[in-house]
Amino acid sequence: MKERPWSCALSREILVGRTLAGGLEAVRPSDGKPLWKAASPSPGDRAATSNRGVVLPGRGSSPLIQDDVVVTMEAGVVRGRAATDGKVRWESDTGGGEETELFGDPLLGDKVAFFSLGGGAASVYAVDVRSGERLWVEGFTSHDAPTAGYGL
């Protein structure tokens, strides 16, 4: 990877990293051969520190890999990309806008990705990995619940 990786996901065919600049880079794990890049949704911006840790440009999530789909969230939109070339297959707008906060790392279930979102009201956003269809959104009982993992 050319840019400094922040968080990564690995499968047998691909290693995908969210970079400190907010973009994504994918390489072949067997030999490190570059496969594709996806630009930051906020090009030119720099990572910043807040009371919740490092905030990447575009507020990008760690990547998730299920079969041949790479799932991420950036700027309030969950995207499914083809693992082979990084082309966007689908998008699912969380409705929170570009400043949507992400609490903790996303989780991957059986073909379902889960994102803990903040902002006006904290919630869990569930999306189908194959189609990008929003399955459900459920609010937390307390806005402060997802910050417990950060010791706040």
N, CA, C and O atoms as a GROMACS GRO file, in nm:
protein
  608
    1MET      N    1   0.084  -0.117   0.000
    1MET     CA    2   0.000   0.000   0.000
    1MET      C    3   0.089   0.123   0.000
    1MET      O    4   0.188   0.132   0.072
    2LYS      N    5   0.050   0.218  -0.083
    2LYS     CA    6   0.129   0.340  -0.096
    2LYS      C    7   0.100   0.439   0.017
    2LYS      O    8   0.190   0.503   0.070
    3GLU      N    9  -0.030   0.451   0.054
    3GLU     CA   10  -0.067   0.542   0.162
    3GLU      C   11  -0.069   0.466   0.294
    3GLU      O   12  -0.081   0.344   0.296
    4ARG      N   13  -0.057   0.540   0.402
    4ARG     CA   14  -0.055   0.477   0.534
    4ARG      C   15  -0.191   0.416   0.566
    4ARG      O   16  -0.291   0.488   0.571
    5PRO      N   17  -0.197   0.285   0.590
    5PRO     CA   18  -0.325   0.221   0.622
    5PRO      C   19  -0.368   0.253   0.765
    5PRO      O   20  -0.286   0.267   0.855
    6TRP      N   21  -0.499   0.264   0.784
    6TRP     CA   22  -0.555   0.289   0.916
    6TRP      C   23  -0.620   0.162   0.969
    6TRP      O   24  -0.597   0.123   1.084
    7SER      N   25  -0.702   0.098   0.888
    7SER     CA   26  -0.766  -0.028   0.927
    7SER      C   27  -0.782  -0.112   0.802
    7SER      O   28  -0.800  -0.059   0.692
    8CYS      N   29  -0.776  -0.242   0.818
    8CYS     CA   30  -0.777  -0.332   0.702
    8CYS      C   31  -0.871  -0.449   0.721
    8CYS      O   32  -0.914  -0.480   0.833
    9ALA      N   33  -0.904  -0.514   0.610
    9ALA     CA   34  -0.980  -0.639   0.608
    9ALA      C   35  -0.910  -0.732   0.511
    9ALA      O   36  -0.853  -0.688   0.411
   10LEU      N   37  -0.914  -0.861   0.540
   10LEU     CA   38  -0.840  -0.960   0.462
   10LEU      C   39  -0.929  -1.077   0.424
   10LEU      O   40  -1.007  -1.127   0.505
   11SER      N   41  -0.914  -1.120   0.298
   11SER     CA   42  -0.972  -1.247   0.253
   11SER      C   43  -0.860  -1.321   0.181
   11SER      O   44  -0.747  -1.272   0.176
   12ARG      N   45  -0.890  -1.436   0.125
   12ARG     CA   46  -0.786  -1.511   0.051
   12ARG      C   47  -0.740  -1.436  -0.074
   12ARG      O   48  -0.626  -1.450  -0.116
   13GLU      N   49  -0.831  -1.357  -0.133
   13GLU     CA   50  -0.801  -1.291  -0.260
   13GLU      C   51  -0.759  -1.146  -0.249
   13GLU      O   52  -0.699  -1.092  -0.342
   14ILE      N   53  -0.790  -1.080  -0.136
   14ILE     CA   54  -0.771  -0.936  -0.129
   14ILE      C   55  -0.743  -0.888   0.013
   14ILE      O   56  -0.798  -0.940   0.110
   15LEU      N   57  -0.658  -0.788   0.023
   15LEU     CA   58  -0.634  -0.713   0.146
   15LEU      C   59  -0.674  -0.570   0.115
   15LEU      O   60  -0.614  -0.506   0.028
   16VAL      N   61  -0.775  -0.519   0.187
   16VAL     CA   62  -0.825  -0.383   0.162
   16VAL      C   63  -0.798  -0.300   0.287
   16VAL      O   64  -0.828  -0.342   0.399
   17GLY      N   65  -0.741  -0.182   0.266
   17GLY     CA   66  -0.713  -0.093   0.378
   17GLY      C   67  -0.777   0.043   0.360
   17GLY      O   68  -0.773   0.101   0.252
   18ARG      N   69  -0.836   0.094   0.468
   18ARG     CA   70  -0.879   0.234   0.474
   18ARG      C   71  -0.752   0.311   0.506
   18ARG      O   72  -0.681   0.276   0.601
   19THR      N   73  -0.722   0.413   0.430
   19THR     CA   74  -0.599   0.488   0.453
   19THR      C   75  -0.625   0.606   0.546
   19THR      O   76  -0.739   0.649   0.564
   20LEU      N   77  -0.519   0.657   0.603
   20LEU     CA   78  -0.528   0.771   0.692
   20LEU      C   79  -0.579   0.894   0.618
   20LEU      O   80  -0.633   0.986   0.680
   21ALA      N   81  -0.563   0.896   0.484
   21ALA     CA   82  -0.614   1.007   0.403
   21ALA      C   83  -0.763   0.991   0.371
   21ALA      O   84  -0.823   1.081   0.312
   22GLY      N   85  -0.825   0.877   0.411
   22GLY     CA   86  -0.968   0.857   0.393
   22GLY      C   87  -1.008   0.769   0.276
   22GLY      O   88  -1.125   0.733   0.264
   23GLY      N   89  -0.914   0.734   0.189
   23GLY     CA   90  -0.946   0.649   0.074
   23GLY      C   91  -0.933   0.502   0.107
   23GLY      O   92  -0.917   0.464   0.223
   24LEU      N   93  -0.941   0.420   0.004
   24LEU     CA   94  -0.923   0.276   0.018
   24LEU      C   95  -0.815   0.230  -0.079
   24LEU      O   96  -0.803   0.284  -0.189
   25GLU      N   97  -0.738   0.130  -0.038
   25GLU     CA   98  -0.642   0.066  -0.127
   25GLU      C   99  -0.655  -0.084  -0.111
   25GLU      O  100  -0.672  -0.135   0.000
   26ALA      N  101  -0.647  -0.154  -0.224
   26ALA     CA  102  -0.657  -0.300  -0.223
   26ALA      C  103  -0.533  -0.359  -0.288
   26ALA      O  104  -0.487  -0.311  -0.392
   27VAL      N  105  -0.479  -0.464  -0.226
   27VAL     CA  106  -0.365  -0.536  -0.281
   27VAL      C  107  -0.392  -0.685  -0.275
   27VAL      O  108  -0.479  -0.731  -0.200
   28ARG      N  109  -0.318  -0.761  -0.354
   28ARG     CA  110  -0.327  -0.906  -0.348
   28ARG      C  111  -0.242  -0.951  -0.228
   28ARG      O  112  -0.125  -0.914  -0.221
   29PRO      N  113  -0.297  -1.028  -0.136
   29PRO     CA  114  -0.224  -1.065  -0.015
   29PRO      C  115  -0.102  -1.155  -0.039
   29PRO      O  116  -0.008  -1.154   0.039
   30SER      N  117  -0.105  -1.232  -0.146
   30SER     CA  118   0.006  -1.326  -0.170
   30SER      C  119   0.136  -1.256  -0.208
   30SER      O  120   0.244  -1.305  -0.176
   31ASP      N  121   0.126  -1.141  -0.277
   31ASP     CA  122   0.249  -1.076  -0.322
   31ASP      C  123   0.247  -0.923  -0.309
   31ASP      O  124   0.344  -0.858  -0.347
   32GLY      N  125   0.138  -0.866  -0.257
   32GLY     CA  126   0.130  -0.721  -0.239
   32GLY      C  127   0.103  -0.643  -0.366
   32GLY      O  128   0.113  -0.520  -0.366
   33LYS      N  129   0.070  -0.711  -0.476
   33LYS     CA  130   0.044  -0.642  -0.602
   33LYS      C  131  -0.079  -0.551  -0.587
   33LYS      O  132  -0.185  -0.596  -0.545
   34PRO      N  133  -0.064  -0.420  -0.621
   34PRO     CA  134  -0.179  -0.329  -0.613
   34PRO      C  135  -0.291  -0.374  -0.706
   34PRO      O  136  -0.267  -0.410  -0.821
   35LEU      N  137  -0.415  -0.370  -0.656
   35LEU     CA  138  -0.531  -0.409  -0.735
   35LEU      C  139  -0.618  -0.289  -0.772
   35LEU      O  140  -0.655  -0.273  -0.888
   36TRP      N  141  -0.651  -0.205  -0.675
   36TRP     CA  142  -0.732  -0.087  -0.702
   36TRP      C  143  -0.725   0.012  -0.586
   36TRP      O  144  -0.682  -0.021  -0.476
   37LYS      N  145  -0.769   0.135  -0.615
   37LYS     CA  146  -0.779   0.240  -0.515
   37LYS      C  147  -0.915   0.308  -0.529
   37LYS      O  148  -0.970   0.314  -0.639
   38ALA      N  149  -0.966   0.358  -0.419
   38ALA     CA  150  -1.088   0.441  -0.419
   38ALA      C  151  -1.052   0.569  -0.344
   38ALA      O  152  -1.002   0.564  -0.232
   39ALA      N  153  -1.077   0.682  -0.407
   39ALA     CA  154  -1.040   0.810  -0.350
   39ALA      C  155  -1.120   0.842  -0.225
   39ALA      O  156  -1.230   0.791  -0.205
   40SER      N  157  -1.065   0.926  -0.143
   40SER     CA  158  -1.135   0.976  -0.025
   40SER      C  159  -1.255   1.059  -0.069
   40SER      O  160  -1.248   1.129  -0.170
   41PRO      N  161  -1.366   1.052   0.005
   41PRO     CA  162  -1.480   1.138  -0.028
   41PRO      C  163  -1.452   1.285   0.004
   41PRO      O  164  -1.528   1.373  -0.036
   42SER      N  165  -1.343   1.310   0.076
   42SER     CA  166  -1.303   1.448   0.110
   42SER      C  167  -1.157   1.468   0.071
   42SER      O  168  -1.071   1.482   0.158
   43PRO      N  169  -1.127   1.469  -0.060
   43PRO     CA  170  -0.989   1.480  -0.104
   43PRO      C  171  -0.924   1.608  -0.052
   43PRO      O  172  -0.984   1.715  -0.051
   44GLY      N  173  -0.800   1.595  -0.008
   44GLY     CA  174  -0.724   1.709   0.042
   44GLY      C  175  -0.740   1.733   0.191
   44GLY      O  176  -0.658   1.801   0.251
   45ASP      N  177  -0.846   1.677   0.252
   45ASP     CA  178  -0.862   1.691   0.397
   45ASP      C  179  -0.764   1.600   0.468
   45ASP      O  180  -0.713   1.504   0.410
   46ARG      N  181  -0.738   1.632   0.594
   46ARG     CA  182  -0.644   1.553   0.674
   46ARG      C  183  -0.717   1.491   0.792
   46ARG      O  184  -0.819   1.541   0.838
   47ALA      N  185  -0.662   1.380   0.840
   47ALA     CA  186  -0.717   1.317   0.959
   47ALA      C  187  -0.702   1.413   1.077
   47ALA      O  188  -0.606   1.490   1.084
   48ALA      N  189  -0.797   1.407   1.169
   48ALA     CA  190  -0.794   1.494   1.286
   48ALA      C  191  -0.821   1.410   1.411
   48ALA      O  192  -0.876   1.300   1.402
   49THR      N  193  -0.784   1.463   1.525
   49THR     CA  194  -0.812   1.394   1.650
   49THR      C  195  -0.927   1.464   1.721
   49THR      O  196  -0.938   1.586   1.720
   50SER      N  197  -1.012   1.382   1.783
   50SER     CA  198  -1.123   1.437   1.860
   50SER      C  199  -1.127   1.363   1.992
   50SER      O  200  -1.043   1.278   2.019
   51ASN      N  201  -1.226   1.395   2.075
   51ASN     CA  202  -1.238   1.324   2.203
   51ASN      C  203  -1.274   1.177   2.183
   51ASN      O  204  -1.270   1.100   2.279
   52ARG      N  205  -1.308   1.137   2.062
   52ARG     CA  206  -1.340   0.996   2.033
   52ARG      C  207  -1.230   0.927   1.955
   52ARG      O  208  -1.248   0.813   1.911
   53GLY      N  209  -1.117   0.991   1.938
   53GLY     CA  210  -1.006   0.930   1.866
   53GLY      C  211  -0.980   1.001   1.734
   53GLY      O  212  -1.009   1.120   1.720
   54VAL      N  213  -0.927   0.927   1.639
   54VAL     CA  214  -0.893   0.983   1.508
   54VAL      C  215  -1.018   0.986   1.420
   54VAL      O  216  -1.092   0.888   1.412
   55VAL      N  217  -1.039   1.099   1.353
   55VAL     CA  218  -1.149   1.114   1.259
   55VAL      C  219  -1.087   1.126   1.120
   55VAL      O  220  -1.015   1.222   1.092
   56LEU      N  221  -1.116   1.030   1.034
   56LEU     CA  222  -1.061   1.029   0.899
   56LEU      C  223  -1.141   1.120   0.807
   56LEU      O  224  -1.260   1.140   0.829
   57PRO      N  225  -1.077   1.174   0.703
   57PRO     CA  226  -1.152   1.253   0.605
   57PRO      C  227  -1.266   1.170   0.547
   57PRO      O  228  -1.246   1.056   0.506
   58GLY      N  229  -1.385   1.227   0.545
   58GLY     CA  230  -1.502   1.155   0.495
   58GLY      C  231  -1.563   1.060   0.596
   58GLY      O  232  -1.661   0.993   0.568
   59ARG      N  233  -1.503   1.055   0.717
   59ARG     CA  234  -1.552   0.969   0.826
   59ARG      C  235  -1.570   0.824   0.780
   59ARG      O  236  -1.672   0.761   0.809
   60GLY      N  237  -1.471   0.772   0.709
   60GLY     CA  238  -1.479   0.637   0.655
   60GLY      C  239  -1.466   0.528   0.759
   60GLY      O  240  -1.395   0.542   0.859
   61SER      N  241  -1.537   0.419   0.735
   61SER     CA  242  -1.533   0.303   0.824
   61SER      C  243  -1.420   0.209   0.784
   61SER      O  244  -1.361   0.221   0.677
   62SER      N  245  -1.394   0.116   0.872
   62SER     CA  246  -1.308   0.003   0.837
   62SER      C  247  -1.380  -0.076   0.728
   62SER      O  248  -1.503  -0.082   0.726
   63PRO      N  249  -1.304  -0.138   0.637
   63PRO     CA  250  -1.370  -0.220   0.535
   63PRO      C  251  -1.414  -0.355   0.590
   63PRO      O  252  -1.358  -0.406   0.687
   64LEU      N  253  -1.514  -0.411   0.526
   64LEU     CA  254  -1.561  -0.547   0.553
   64LEU      C  255  -1.557  -0.622   0.420
   64LEU      O  256  -1.580  -0.562   0.315
   65ILE      N  257  -1.528  -0.751   0.423
   65ILE     CA  258  -1.527  -0.831   0.301
   65ILE      C  259  -1.617  -0.952   0.320
   65ILE      O  260  -1.601  -1.028   0.416
   66GLN      N  261  -1.713  -0.970   0.229
   66GLN     CA  262  -1.798  -1.089   0.227
   66GLN      C  263  -1.801  -1.139   0.084
   66GLN      O  264  -1.847  -1.069  -0.006
   67ASP      N  265  -1.752  -1.260   0.064
   67ASP     CA  266  -1.744  -1.318  -0.070
   67ASP      C  267  -1.667  -1.224  -0.162
   67ASP      O  268  -1.548  -1.200  -0.140
   68ASP      N  269  -1.732  -1.170  -0.265
   68ASP     CA  270  -1.663  -1.082  -0.360
   68ASP      C  271  -1.706  -0.936  -0.346
   68ASP      O  272  -1.695  -0.858  -0.441
   69VAL      N  273  -1.754  -0.898  -0.225
   69VAL     CA  274  -1.800  -0.762  -0.201
   69VAL      C  275  -1.722  -0.700  -0.086
   69VAL      O  276  -1.705  -0.761   0.019
   70VAL      N  277  -1.674  -0.577  -0.108
   70VAL     CA  278  -1.610  -0.497  -0.004
   70VAL      C  279  -1.711  -0.392   0.038
   70VAL      O  280  -1.759  -0.315  -0.045
   71VAL      N  281  -1.744  -0.389   0.167
   71VAL     CA  282  -1.845  -0.297   0.219
   71VAL      C  283  -1.778  -0.195   0.310
   71VAL      O  284  -1.700  -0.230   0.398
   72THR      N  285  -1.809  -0.067   0.287
   72THR     CA  286  -1.758   0.041   0.370
   72THR      C  287  -1.864   0.148   0.384
   72THR      O  288  -1.964   0.149   0.312
   73MET      N  289  -1.841   0.238   0.478
   73MET     CA  290  -1.925   0.357   0.488
   73MET      C  291  -1.834   0.478   0.487
   73MET      O  292  -1.733   0.481   0.556
   74GLU      N  293  -1.870   0.578   0.408
   74GLU     CA  294  -1.801   0.704   0.411
   74GLU      C  295  -1.900   0.813   0.376
   74GLU      O  296  -1.989   0.794   0.292
   75ALA      N  297  -1.884   0.929   0.442
   75ALA     CA  298  -1.972   1.044   0.418
   75ALA      C  299  -2.120   1.007   0.428
   75ALA      O  300  -2.202   1.060   0.353
   76GLY      N  301  -2.155   0.918   0.523
   76GLY     CA  302  -2.294   0.883   0.547
   76GLY      C  303  -2.356   0.787   0.448
   76GLY      O  304  -2.477   0.764   0.453
   77VAL      N  305  -2.276   0.729   0.358
   77VAL     CA  306  -2.328   0.636   0.258
   77VAL      C  307  -2.254   0.503   0.270
   77VAL      O  308  -2.130   0.500   0.272
   78VAL      N  309  -2.329   0.394   0.280
   78VAL     CA  310  -2.270   0.260   0.280
   78VAL      C  311  -2.257   0.217   0.135
   78VAL      O  312  -2.351   0.229   0.057
   79ARG      N  313  -2.138   0.166   0.099
   79ARG     CA  314  -2.112   0.125  -0.040
   79ARG      C  315  -2.064  -0.019  -0.044
   79ARG      O  316  -1.990  -0.065   0.042
   80GLY      N  317  -2.110  -0.090  -0.148
   80GLY     CA  318  -2.061  -0.223  -0.178
   80GLY      C  319  -1.980  -0.214  -0.306
   80GLY      O  320  -2.030  -0.170  -0.409
   81ARG      N  321  -1.855  -0.256  -0.300
   81ARG     CA  322  -1.767  -0.252  -0.416
   81ARG      C  323  -1.728  -0.392  -0.457
   81ARG      O  324  -1.722  -0.483  -0.374
   82ALA      N  325  -1.703  -0.410  -0.586
   82ALA     CA  326  -1.652  -0.537  -0.636
   82ALA      C  327  -1.510  -0.554  -0.582
   82ALA      O  328  -1.427  -0.464  -0.596
   83ALA      N  329  -1.483  -0.668  -0.522
   83ALA     CA  330  -1.350  -0.692  -0.466
   83ALA      C  331  -1.243  -0.695  -0.576
   83ALA      O  332  -1.128  -0.662  -0.550
   84THR      N  333  -1.280  -0.734  -0.696
   84THR     CA  334  -1.182  -0.748  -0.804
   84THR      C  335  -1.130  -0.616  -0.857
   84THR      O  336  -1.011  -0.604  -0.888
   85ASP      N  337  -1.218  -0.514  -0.868
   85ASP     CA  338  -1.173  -0.388  -0.928
   85ASP      C  339  -1.215  -0.263  -0.852
   85ASP      O  340  -1.180  -0.152  -0.893
   86GLY      N  341  -1.288  -0.275  -0.741
   86GLY     CA  342  -1.326  -0.162  -0.659
   86GLY      C  343  -1.443  -0.080  -0.711
   86GLY      O  344  -1.478   0.022  -0.652
   87LYS      N  345  -1.504  -0.123  -0.822
   87LYS     CA  346  -1.618  -0.047  -0.877
   87LYS      C  347  -1.738  -0.060  -0.784
   87LYS      O  348  -1.768  -0.167  -0.731
   88VAL      N  349  -1.806   0.053  -0.766
   88VAL     CA  350  -1.922   0.056  -0.677
   88VAL      C  351  -2.036  -0.022  -0.742
   88VAL      O  352  -2.077   0.008  -0.854
   89ARG      N  353  -2.087  -0.122  -0.671
   89ARG     CA  354  -2.201  -0.202  -0.717
   89ARG      C  355  -2.332  -0.145  -0.668
   89ARG      O  356  -2.432  -0.147  -0.739
   90TRP      N  357  -2.331  -0.094  -0.545
   90TRP     CA  358  -2.453  -0.038  -0.487
   90TRP      C  359  -2.417   0.065  -0.380
   90TRP      O  360  -2.306   0.066  -0.327
   91GLU      N  361  -2.514   0.150  -0.350
   91GLU     CA  362  -2.501   0.249  -0.243
   91GLU      C  363  -2.628   0.248  -0.159
   91GLU      O  364  -2.737   0.228  -0.212
   92SER      N  365  -2.612   0.271  -0.029
   92SER     CA  366  -2.725   0.277   0.063
   92SER      C  367  -2.704   0.399   0.153
   92SER      O  368  -2.616   0.399   0.239
   93ASP      N  369  -2.785   0.502   0.132
   93ASP     CA  370  -2.772   0.626   0.207
   93ASP      C  371  -2.831   0.609   0.346
   93ASP      O  372  -2.947   0.571   0.360
   94THR      N  373  -2.751   0.637   0.449
   94THR     CA  374  -2.798   0.620   0.587
   94THR      C  375  -2.895   0.730   0.628
   94THR      O  376  -2.965   0.717   0.728
   95GLY      N  377  -2.900   0.839   0.550
   95GLY     CA  378  -2.990   0.949   0.581
   95GLY      C  379  -2.932   1.049   0.679
   95GLY      O  380  -2.997   1.148   0.713
   96GLY      N  381  -2.810   1.024   0.726
   96GLY     CA  382  -2.750   1.114   0.826
   96GLY      C  383  -2.662   1.223   0.768
   96GLY      O  384  -2.616   1.309   0.843
   97GLY      N  385  -2.639   1.223   0.638
   97GLY     CA  386  -2.556   1.325   0.577
   97GLY      C  387  -2.407   1.296   0.589
   97GLY      O  388  -2.365   1.197   0.649
   98GLU      N  389  -2.327   1.385   0.531
   98GLU     CA  390  -2.182   1.366   0.524
   98GLU      C  391  -2.114   1.363   0.660
   98GLU      O  392  -2.007   1.304   0.674
   99GLU      N  393  -2.174   1.425   0.760
   99GLU     CA  394  -2.113   1.432   0.893
   99GLU      C  395  -2.156   1.317   0.984
   99GLU      O  396  -2.134   1.324   1.105
  100THR      N  397  -2.216   1.214   0.929
  100THR     CA  398  -2.260   1.100   1.009
  100THR      C  399  -2.142   1.040   1.084
  100THR      O  400  -2.041   1.004   1.023
  101GLU      N  401  -2.155   1.030   1.214
  101GLU     CA  402  -2.049   0.970   1.296
  101GLU      C  403  -2.065   0.819   1.298
  101GLU      O  404  -2.176   0.766   1.290
  102LEU      N  405  -1.953   0.752   1.309
  102LEU     CA  406  -1.951   0.607   1.319
  102LEU      C  407  -1.889   0.571   1.452
  102LEU      O  408  -1.777   0.614   1.482
  103PHE      N  409  -1.960   0.493   1.534
  103PHE     CA  410  -1.908   0.451   1.663
  103PHE      C  411  -1.852   0.310   1.651
  103PHE      O  412  -1.925   0.217   1.617
  104GLY      N  413  -1.724   0.295   1.678
  104GLY     CA  414  -1.663   0.163   1.673
  104GLY      C  415  -1.653   0.110   1.531
  104GLY      O  416  -1.683   0.180   1.435
  105ASP      N  417  -1.612  -0.013   1.520
  105ASP     CA  418  -1.596  -0.077   1.390
  105ASP      C  419  -1.727  -0.139   1.345
  105ASP      O  420  -1.807  -0.183   1.428
  106PRO      N  421  -1.751  -0.144   1.214
  106PRO     CA  422  -1.870  -0.213   1.165
  106PRO      C  423  -1.854  -0.363   1.189
  106PRO      O  424  -1.743  -0.414   1.207
  107LEU      N  425  -1.965  -0.431   1.188
  107LEU     CA  426  -1.966  -0.576   1.208
  107LEU      C  427  -2.027  -0.644   1.086
  107LEU      O  428  -2.108  -0.585   1.014
  108LEU      N  429  -1.986  -0.768   1.064
  108LEU     CA  430  -2.037  -0.845   0.952
  108LEU      C  431  -2.099  -0.974   1.002
  108LEU      O  432  -2.034  -1.053   1.070
  109GLY      N  433  -2.227  -0.993   0.968
  109GLY     CA  434  -2.296  -1.117   0.999
  109GLY      C  435  -2.308  -1.197   0.871
  109GLY      O  436  -2.232  -1.178   0.778
  110ASP      N  437  -2.403  -1.286   0.867
  110ASP     CA  438  -2.426  -1.369   0.750
  110ASP      C  439  -2.490  -1.284   0.640
  110ASP      O  440  -2.612  -1.273   0.632
  111LYS      N  441  -2.406  -1.223   0.557
  111LYS     CA  442  -2.448  -1.138   0.445
  111LYS      C  443  -2.520  -1.011   0.489
  111LYS      O  444  -2.596  -0.953   0.412
  112VAL      N  445  -2.494  -0.967   0.613
  112VAL     CA  446  -2.550  -0.843   0.666
  112VAL      C  447  -2.436  -0.764   0.732
  112VAL      O  448  -2.359  -0.818   0.811
  113ALA      N  449  -2.428  -0.634   0.697
  113ALA     CA  450  -2.330  -0.545   0.760
  113ALA      C  451  -2.404  -0.454   0.857
  113ALA      O  452  -2.513  -0.406   0.828
  114PHE      N  453  -2.343  -0.431   0.974
  114PHE     CA  454  -2.402  -0.348   1.079
  114PHE      C  455  -2.310  -0.231   1.110
  114PHE      O  456  -2.189  -0.248   1.130
  115PHE      N  457  -2.368  -0.110   1.114
  115PHE     CA  458  -2.293   0.011   1.144
  115PHE      C  459  -2.360   0.082   1.261
  115PHE      O  460  -2.481   0.104   1.259
  116SER      N  461  -2.282   0.118   1.364
  116SER     CA  462  -2.333   0.197   1.477
  116SER      C  463  -2.311   0.343   1.443
  116SER      O  464  -2.197   0.390   1.435
  117LEU      N  465  -2.420   0.416   1.423
  117LEU     CA  466  -2.414   0.554   1.378
  117LEU      C  467  -2.450   0.651   1.488
  117LEU      O  468  -2.530   0.620   1.577
  118GLY      N  469  -2.390   0.767   1.482
  118GLY     CA  470  -2.419   0.874   1.577
  118GLY      C  471  -2.474   0.994   1.505
  118GLY      O  472  -2.528   0.984   1.395
  119GLY      N  473  -2.460   1.107   1.568
  119GLY     CA  474  -2.513   1.231   1.511
  119GLY      C  475  -2.631   1.274   1.595
  119GLY      O  476  -2.622   1.275   1.718
  120GLY      N  477  -2.741   1.310   1.531
  120GLY     CA  478  -2.860   1.354   1.605
  120GLY      C  479  -2.914   1.247   1.697
  120GLY      O  480  -2.943   1.275   1.813
  121ALA      N  481  -2.929   1.125   1.648
  121ALA     CA  482  -2.978   1.014   1.728
  121ALA      C  483  -2.894   0.891   1.695
  121ALA      O  484  -2.878   0.856   1.578
  122ALA      N  485  -2.842   0.826   1.797
  122ALA     CA  486  -2.758   0.708   1.775
  122ALA      C  487  -2.843   0.589   1.734
  122ALA      O  488  -2.953   0.568   1.787
  123SER      N  489  -2.792   0.509   1.638
  123SER     CA  490  -2.869   0.396   1.588
  123SER      C  491  -2.777   0.289   1.531
  123SER      O  492  -2.658   0.312   1.510
  124VAL      N  493  -2.835   0.173   1.507
  124VAL     CA  494  -2.768   0.066   1.434
  124VAL      C  495  -2.833   0.059   1.297
  124VAL      O  496  -2.955   0.057   1.285
  125TYR      N  497  -2.750   0.056   1.193
  125TYR     CA  498  -2.796   0.053   1.055
  125TYR      C  499  -2.754  -0.082   0.997
  125TYR      O  500  -2.635  -0.113   0.995
  126ALA      N  501  -2.850  -0.162   0.950
  126ALA     CA  502  -2.822  -0.294   0.894
  126ALA      C  503  -2.850  -0.294   0.745
  126ALA      O  504  -2.955  -0.248   0.701
  127VAL      N  505  -2.755  -0.346   0.666
  127VAL     CA  506  -2.769  -0.347   0.521
  127VAL      C  507  -2.731  -0.483   0.465
  127VAL      O  508  -2.638  -0.547   0.513
  128ASP      N  509  -2.804  -0.528   0.363
  128ASP     CA  510  -2.776  -0.653   0.294
  128ASP      C  511  -2.650  -0.635   0.210
  128ASP      O  512  -2.643  -0.544   0.127
  129VAL      N  513  -2.552  -0.721   0.230
  129VAL     CA  514  -2.422  -0.708   0.162
  129VAL      C  515  -2.434  -0.731   0.011
  129VAL      O  516  -2.361  -0.668  -0.065
  130ARG      N  517  -2.521  -0.818  -0.033
  130ARG     CA  518  -2.532  -0.849  -0.176
  130ARG      C  519  -2.603  -0.739  -0.256
  130ARG      O  520  -2.561  -0.706  -0.368
  131SER      N  521  -2.710  -0.682  -0.199
  131SER     CA  522  -2.792  -0.588  -0.276
  131SER      C  523  -2.780  -0.442  -0.233
  131SER      O  524  -2.810  -0.352  -0.310
  132GLY      N  525  -2.734  -0.418  -0.109
  132GLY     CA  526  -2.730  -0.283  -0.056
  132GLY      C  527  -2.862  -0.238   0.003
  132GLY      O  528  -2.875  -0.123   0.046
  133GLU      N  529  -2.960  -0.327   0.006
  133GLU     CA  530  -3.091  -0.293   0.062
  133GLU      C  531  -3.081  -0.271   0.213
  133GLU      O  532  -3.024  -0.352   0.285
  134ARG      N  533  -3.136  -0.157   0.258
  134ARG     CA  534  -3.141  -0.132   0.402
  134ARG      C  535  -3.239  -0.232   0.462
  134ARG      O  536  -3.355  -0.238   0.422
  135LEU      N  537  -3.193  -0.310   0.558
  135LEU     CA  538  -3.278  -0.410   0.621
  135LEU      C  539  -3.356  -0.351   0.738
  135LEU      O  540  -3.475  -0.375   0.754
  136TRP      N  541  -3.286  -0.272   0.820
  136TRP     CA  542  -3.351  -0.205   0.932
  136TRP      C  543  -3.258  -0.102   0.994
  136TRP      O  544  -3.137  -0.105   0.975
  137VAL      N  545  -3.319  -0.009   1.068
  137VAL     CA  546  -3.247   0.090   1.148
  137VAL      C  547  -3.315   0.090   1.284
  137VAL      O  548  -3.438   0.099   1.292
  138GLU      N  549  -3.237   0.081   1.389
  138GLU     CA  550  -3.294   0.079   1.524
  138GLU      C  551  -3.217   0.176   1.612
  138GLU      O  552  -3.094   0.169   1.619
  139GLY      N  553  -3.288   0.266   1.677
  139GLY     CA  554  -3.225   0.363   1.765
  139GLY      C  555  -3.178   0.301   1.895
  139GLY      O  556  -3.238   0.206   1.945
  140PHE      N  557  -3.069   0.356   1.948
  140PHE     CA  558  -3.023   0.315   2.081
  140PHE      C  559  -3.114   0.377   2.184
  140PHE      O  560  -3.172   0.483   2.161
  141THR      N  561  -3.127   0.311   2.300
  141THR     CA  562  -3.211   0.366   2.405
  141THR      C  563  -3.150   0.492   2.464
  141THR      O  564  -3.222   0.577   2.518
  142SER      N  565  -3.019   0.505   2.454
  142SER     CA  566  -2.951   0.624   2.503
  142SER      C  567  -2.850   0.669   2.399
  142SER      O  568  -2.781   0.586   2.340
  143HIS      N  569  -2.842   0.798   2.376
  143HIS     CA  570  -2.745   0.850   2.280
  143HIS      C  571  -2.602   0.817   2.324
  143HIS      O  572  -2.513   0.806   2.240
  144ASP      N  573  -2.580   0.802   2.455
  144ASP     CA  574  -2.446   0.778   2.506
  144ASP      C  575  -2.404   0.632   2.502
  144ASP      O  576  -2.287   0.601   2.525
  145ALA      N  577  -2.497   0.541   2.474
  145ALA     CA  578  -2.465   0.398   2.477
  145ALA      C  579  -2.348   0.359   2.389
  145ALA      O  580  -2.260   0.286   2.435
  146PRO      N  581  -2.340   0.405   2.263
  146PRO     CA  582  -2.229   0.358   2.179
  146PRO      C  583  -2.094   0.416   2.219
  146PRO      O  584  -1.991   0.366   2.174
  147THR      N  585  -2.093   0.521   2.301
  147THR     CA  586  -1.965   0.581   2.340
  147THR      C  587  -1.901   0.506   2.456
  147THR      O  588  -1.788   0.537   2.494
  148ALA      N  589  -1.970   0.410   2.513
  148ALA     CA  590  -1.914   0.335   2.625
  148ALA      C  591  -1.783   0.266   2.586
  148ALA      O  592  -1.691   0.254   2.667
  149GLY      N  593  -1.775   0.221   2.462
  149GLY     CA  594  -1.652   0.155   2.413
  149GLY      C  595  -1.533   0.248   2.409
  149GLY      O  596  -1.419   0.203   2.404
  150TYR      N  597  -1.558   0.377   2.412
  150TYR     CA  598  -1.449   0.475   2.410
  150TYR      C  599  -1.418   0.527   2.550
  150TYR      O  600  -1.335   0.617   2.565
  151GLY      N  601  -1.484   0.473   2.652
  151GLY     CA  602  -1.459   0.515   2.789
  151GLY      C  603  -1.520   0.650   2.822
  151GLY      O  604  -1.479   0.715   2.918
  152LEU      N  605  -1.618   0.693   2.744
  152LEU     CA  606  -1.680   0.824   2.770
  152LEU      C  607  -1.806   0.807   2.852
  152LEU      O  608  -1.873   0.906   2.885
   0.00000   0.00000   0.00000
